[in-house]
Amino acid sequence: MTILIEHQPQFGIEVEEKKIPVDEKELVLHDGGFVAPVTNSFGQTFRDYDADGERQPGVENFYKINHFNQTYDFVRRMRQEYGKLNRVEMSIWECCELLNDVVDESDPDLDEPQIEHLLQTAEAIRRDYPNEDWLHLTGLIHDLGKVLLLPSFGGLPQWAVVGDTFPVGCAFDESIVHHKYFKGNPDFNNPAYNTKHGVYWEGCGLNNVYMSWGHDDYMYLVLISKSLRITFLSMSDIFLQEKMS
C-alpha cells in the first residue's frame, strides 16, 4: 500500500490522504509522477546497502576499495587512455554476449550475470513503454561498459568499473554510499580537491565535471564518439547530394 498526497499541504489545513493500492514490484505512473516499487522482481529491496544479507559484506568491501582509489588524477588518466576507443570493434549483441560471465560485485540486489540484467531491464521497459523504442535500447545497453572487466578491454578491477558514480576533484558529498571510506582517499585531505567546488566553479556545467571512472563514463565516451561519427557521415551525404544536384 502506497500513500500519496495529491496536493501540497498548507499549514493549519488538514489534507485528506488518498490511498492507492499498488503492486510493490511495479513502477506506476500517477498524476505526472512515479510511485516507485518497494521491492524488485526477486522480492528484495532496492539498493539497501545497510541491510544484512549474503552480499552485504562483499559490497561494503567493494566500496571501501573503490572510495580509496577513485582519485581525480586516476579518473583523468583513465579518460585519456580509454577515450582513444582503440580496443575492440563489435556489434551491440556481440558485446551483450560478453557479459554472460560478468557479475557486478557492487550490487546488493542481485548476483545474476549482467546479460540477464540488461535483457530483463530492456524487456521490462518495453512492457511498460511499448512505444518508446529509444528507451528499450537504452535499457539494453546501459551496462555494456562493464566489458572493461574483460581482458580484451584492459581487464580492469571491479572497483574501477562498477558501483555508484560521484564527482571527483571536489569534496565527497556525505550522501554517497559508504562515505566513511573516503577518508582513505588521497584527495580527501588535499586542499586542491576537498572544498565544495574543488577544481570547478559554480555553474560550470556537467560537461566540465569529472565523475568517478567506470562503465558509465566509458559507455558515454563510446556513444558520444558514435554520435559524432554518425553526424559527420550524415553531413557528408548532404554535401555530396548538394554537389551532384
Stockholm file with secondary structure:
# STOCKHOLM 1.0

chainA/1-245         MTILIEHQPQFGIEVEEKKIPVDEKELVLHDGGFVAPVTNSFGQTFRDYDADGERQPGVENFYKINHFNQTYDFVRRMRQEYGKLNRVEMSIWECCELLNDVVDESDPDLDEPQIEHLLQTAEAIRRDYPNEDWLHLTGLIHDLGKVLLLPSFGGLPQWAVVGDTFPVGCAFDESIVHHKYFKGNPDFNNPAYNTKHGVYWEGCGLNNVYMSWGHDDYMYLVLISKSLRITFLSMSDIFLQEKMS
#=GR chainA/1-245 SS CEEECSSCCCTTCCCCCEEECCCTTSCEEETTEEECCSBCTTSCBSSCTTSCSSSHHHHHHHHHHHHHHCCHHHHHHHHHHHTTCCSCCCCHHHHHHHGGGCCCTTCSSCCSCHHHHHHHHHHHHHHHCTTCHHHHHHHHHTTGGGGGGSGGGTCCCGGGTSSCCCBCSSCCCTTSTTGGGGGGSGGGGCTTTSSSSTTSCTTCCGGGCCBCCSHHHHHHHHHHHHHHHHHHHHHHHHHHHHHHC
#=GC SS_cons         CEEECSSCCCTTCCCCCEEECCCTTSCEEETTEEECCSBCTTSCBSSCTTSCSSSHHHHHHHHHHHHHHCCHHHHHHHHHHHTTCCSCCCCHHHHHHHGGGCCCTTCSSCCSCHHHHHHHHHHHHHHHCTTCHHHHHHHHHTTGGGGGGSGGGTCCCGGGTSSCCCBCSSCCCTTSTTGGGGGGSGGGGCTTTSSSSTTSCTTCCGGGCCBCCSHHHHHHHHHHHHHHHHHHHHHHHHHHHHHHC
//
